[in-house]
Amino acid sequence: MIIKAGQNDPDALQQLSQALDMALDDLERFKTIWGNSFTENMQRIMKMRCDFRVRLLSGSLSEYIRATRFWWDNIEDKVPGLLDRPVYFVSSNTHSLINLLTGFAIQQKDTLEQYLEDDGDPDLQVEWKDIKERNVPSNIGNFLYYVLKKYQQTTKGQHLIEEQRAFETTCGITRIPSEHSFDVEAQIIDLSKLNIDTIDKRLCPQELGWLAKSDALIFNVDYPLGMAAFNILNKVAEHVGRVLGVYIMGKAATLNGVHVDVMIPTVVYDEHSRNTYMFRNAFSAADVTPYLVYGSVLDNQKAVTVLGTFIQNARVMDVIYREGYTDIEMEAGPYLSSIYEMFRPKRHPWNEIISLHRVPFDMGILHYASDTPMSKGKNLGAGTLSYYGMDSTYATSLAILRRIFELESKRY
């Protein structure tokens, strides 16, 4: 009965995920893939002994390009007219830019405070008390953004998920989950429709009335890794209007810093193309430091884009470090290869030193340290940043949005 009801009933689907000991997101992916056959397929699985195997869906370059096209077609179907609008492309995550641009969590302060008092984590309760009494320098907005996510994961807080989506719509924000290809959500943000009364106050150094005149969009994606980044930016550049800026924000391993430090590279070696890219980064330490409480900002860094996370051993990283590279991540190189093709009429080269200083649009890369692989037990991909990662995540997000606002204000 649960399987039958789970076809269209969210509560039944939740019960089914618990009965199968399966993440709800994973079960919903099956529902999306199977469509109307979901119930039938689940019942077949229930009645027989199963031997599951994974088949590589996009094992060739042509299939990868086809998957990218499916990803894009879904976006263009939801937001037609992208070709007519100038765009700031951002690769970040699905929450930080949206939270800052809507201020929804701050509007729910009383509800979230009540949740903390009644059911909140004891450590978060202590942190909230210290913030209110100014015993710690943590930002109240960052804290509420984190608590909102925790509250929405509870039964009592699920109603705020739809309320937040509805509020985002009034602020000109369209979320487009990926359906049949890359698991990369896209968000289209219409700057002219932002609510300047609820926007995070750290984004308001000046009067923002000019935003209503803007015709620009922010095209934000949940950062893809490896060559997915190359394919996605290529497709975006092909199908939108003028690209005004490209900004890349994401996690990285640091070889000379600590957790939640921020690294700002100006050189990237890409293991995919074996190219070394040199560029003018739109950001410096001065753009991030005012909003970073717990970490440090290291600019003029050299980064390496690696092919995978767990294939980097201590010997390899020692060589990387001796060559002066301190920042290890997985998407900057492919993005820079795509940027090369956006202003050069040819395919990106192989195994060369390339200058991108004359790119005809703004570009910047910000990495925050999630791993310290040179430390024992802290290899690439190990662990999460939890609450204290909010500090560097929002400091870098603020730097990107303030940069976009600065450039856009000059256009008007």
N, C-alpha and C positions, 0 to 999 in steps of 0.2 A: 504493500500500500504506500509505503514511503517513496518507493521508486516511482510509482505512477504519479503521486502528488508532486514529486520533485521536479517534474517537467516544467511547471509554471509557478510553483509555490516556493518563495524564498525560505520560509521556515522549514518546510519539508526537505529542501535541499540542504539546509544546515544540519538537520537531523541525519540525513543520509551521509553527509561528510563525516559526522561523528561516528556513525555506525561502521563506516568503512575505514575509520582512522586515517582519513585522507584530507588534506588541506582543501578548504572551500574553493580557493582560487583554482586549484588543479581540477576539481570536479566541474567548476563552471567552464573551464576550457574544453572539457569533454562535451559539455552541453552545447557549447558554441560550435564545435566541430561536427557533432552528430545531428544537431538541429532537431527535427521532428522524430528522428530515429533514436533519440537519447534513451527513452524508456525501453524500447525494444532491445537495444544493445545491452543495457544494464541487466535486463532480465535474462538475456542469453548468457551473459557472464556469470550470473548467479546460479544458473542451472547446470553449468558444465565446468570441467577442469580446464584451466586456461594456462597457456604458455605465451607470455607477452615478450615481444622483442621490439627493439627500437630500430626504425629505418630512417636513414639520413634523408631528409626531405629535399634539401637543396645542395646536392653534391657536386654541382658544376657551376661555372661562372654564369652561364646563361640562366640556370635555375635560380641563382642568387639574384640576378637582375630582375627576373620575373617576380620573385618574392617581394623585391623592393617596389615594383610597380603595383602589386596588389596592395601593399601597405599604403602607397601614395593615393591610389584610386579611392580608397576608403576615406582618406582625409579630404580629397577634392570633392567627393560626393557630399560630405557634411558641411564644407565651407567653400562654396563655389566663388569664383572671382578672385582667387589668390594671385593670379597672374597680373592683376591690375593694381596691386598694393605693394608699396615698399616694405621690406621685412628686415627685422633684426633676428637673426637665428641664434638660439641659445640651446646648448646641450647641458642639461643640469639634472633635475629630478622632477618628481610630480607634485612636490609640496611647497618648497621654500619660496619660489617666485610667486606662486598663487597666494600663499599666506600673507606675504608682504604686500601684495597689490590689492588684496581685499580687506585685510584686517579682521576677518570673520571671527577668529578665535578671541580677539580682544573684545569684540562685541558680546561674546558669550562668557565674559569673565566671571560673572556671578554664578552661572551654572557650573562652570569648571571648578570654581572654588568650593562649591557645595559638594561636588564629586570628590574632590581631594579630602575634604573633611569626613565624608561618610565612608568612602571605599578606596581612597587613593593609597598608593604605595607609601610606606612609612618614610622612605628616603626622600621621596618627592614632597611629602608633607613638611619635612624638616627644611628642605630647600626653599619651599614656598614661604615658610615662616621667616627664614633668613633674608629672603628677597624683600619681603614687606618691611622687615625691621632694618633693612639696609646693612646687614651684617656681611653680605657678599655682593660683589659687583655684577652679578648675573642680570641680564636684561629680562624684564618681565614679559615682553612680547615673545622672545624666544621660548621662554618657559611655557607660556600659554599655548604656543603652537605645538609643543611637544605633548602637553597634557590633552589637548584636543584630540590628537591621534589616539592616545591611550583610552580616552573616554569613548570614542566612536567604536572601539573594539569591544566594548561591553554591550550587554543587552539593553541597558538603560540609555546608552548613548547613540544607538544606531539611528535614531530619528534625526540626529544632527548631520548625518551623511547626506541625506536628501536636502535638508535645509541649506547645507553648505553649497551643494551643487546649484540649487536655485539662486542663492545669493551670488555665486560666481557668474551665473548667466546675466544677472542684472548689471554686473560689472564688465560685461563684454568679453567674458572668458568662455571658450568652448573647449571642452575636453573630448578627445577622440581616442578611445581605447583601441588598441590593435586587435583585429579579429582573426585573420587567417594567415598571417606571415610572421614578421618580427614581433616579439613581445615588447614593443616600444610605444608607450602612450605619447600622443602629441597634444599640445595645447595651443590654441590660437587666441591671442590676447589683443583685443582692439583698444589701442591707447585712448582713443577719443571717448570711449564709454566707461573708463575707470571712474570710480566714485572717490573723488579727492577728499571727501569728508571722513571716510573710514580707512583710507590707505595708511600703512605704517608710517608714523611721523618721522622716522629716520630717512624716509624718502622725500621729505618736504623741506629742503633747505631754502626754497623760494616759492613764490606763487606758482601754482600749477594750473591756473585757468587756461593757459594755452593748450593744454592737453586736448580740450574739446575740438580744437582745430586740426589735430593731427590726423593724417591718413595712413599712418604706419601701423604695422602689426608686429607683435613679438611672436615668433614661431619657436616654441619651446618643446624639446623632446626629452624623454627619460633616457639619459645617456646610454647609447649603444656601445659595445666593445668591439675592438678589432676592425675588420673590414666592413662590418655592418655600418660603422660610422662613415666610412668612405662612400658607400652606396647611398646612404640616406641623404647626406649633404649634397651629393651629386644630383639626386632626384629633386630635392628642394630647390636648388639653384636653377634647375631646368624649368621648373613650373611656377615659380613665384615672380613677382615684379622685381624691381631693383633691390639687391641685397645691400643694406646699409652697414651691417656689422655681423661678425661671427664671433661668438663667445663660448668658450668651452670650460666647464667647471666639473670637477669630479674627484673621486678618491684616488690616492696614490700611496705608494710606499716611500718612505724617506730614509735615506742612508746617513743623514747628518742632523736629523731633528727628532722630535718626539710627537706622540699622538696629538692631534688637532692643530699642529703647526700648519701654516699655509706656505706653499711653494709657488713661486711665479717664475716660470722658465722663459728664456729668450733663445734657447737652442734645444732642439729635439732630434735625437737619433731614432729613426724608425726601423725596427727589425723587419717589417713587412717589405718595404721598398729598399732598405739599406741606405736611404738618403739621410743626410744631416741637414735639417732645416734651421735657418737662422731668420729671425723676424723681430719686428718691434712689437713688444707686448704693450697693449693699451693700458695695462695696470702696473702699478708699482706698490711698494709697501705702504706708501702714504694713503692709497685708496682703500686698504683693508684694515690697517692698524686701528683706526678710531672705533671700529665695531668688533674688535677681537679682544676678549677679556682674558682667556685662559692660555692662549698659545702665542707663538711668535710668527712673524712674517719673514720669509727668506726670499728675496727677489734676486734677479740675475742668475737663476739656477739653470742647470743643464739636465734635461730629462731624457729617459729612454722609454720608448714604446715597445713593450715586449709582446711575444706571441701568446703567452699564457701566464697564469698566476703561479701555479705550483711547480713549474719547471725551472724556476730560478733557485739555484743552490748557493751556498755561502761562497764557494770558489768563484762562480760567475759574478756574483755581486761584488766581491772584492776587486775583481778586474774592472768592473763598471765604475766603482768608487775611485780607483786609482787613476782612471781616465778623467776624473773631475765631474762625473755624473752623479747626482744626488737624489733624483726624482724618478721613480719607476712606476709606469702606469700602462694603460691599454688602449687609449683611443686618440691621443693627440696626433701621432704620426699619420694614420689614415685620414684624419680630418685635414691635416696640412697638405697631404697629397691631393685631396679634393679641392682645397683652396687654390693650389697651384693650377689646376685645370679650370678653375673659374675665371682666371684672368690670362691664361696662356692658351693659345689655339692648338694644343697638342696634349698627348698623354704625358703624365708625370714621368720623369726620368727614373733611372735605376742606379743606385750606388754612386750618387753625386752629392756635392755640397751645394745647397740651393739657398739663395737669398730671397726672402719674401717681403723685403722692406718696402717695395713699391706696390704692394697690393692696393687696389683702388677703393677699399672699404676698411672700416675699423675692425680690428681683431684682437682678441685677448684670451689668455689661458690662465686659469687658476686651479691649483690642486690643493686639497687639504689632506693631511697625513692620517690615514686610517691604519697603517701598518708600519712597524719598525722591524724589518726582516733580519737586520744584523743582530737583533736581540734574541736571546734564547726563547724558542717557542712562539715567536711572532713572525712567522713566514707570511708571504703574500697571500691574501685572502683569508687570514685567520682572524676571527673575532669581529665584533661590531663596535661602533663608537657610542651607541646608546645616547643618553641625554647630553653628555658633555660634548658630543660631536655636533650638537646644534650650534654651538658658538662659532666654529669655523665655517659650518655650512651657511649660516645666515650672514656672516661677515662677508663671505665671497659673493653671496647672492645680492647683498646690498650694493657691493661694489659694481656688479654688472648692471643692476637696474639704475643706479645713479649715473653710470656712464651713458646708458641709453637715454635717460632723461636729459642729460647735459647736451648730447648730440642733437636730440630731437628738438630741444628748446632753441638751438641755434638755427634750425631749419625754419623756425617761425619767429 
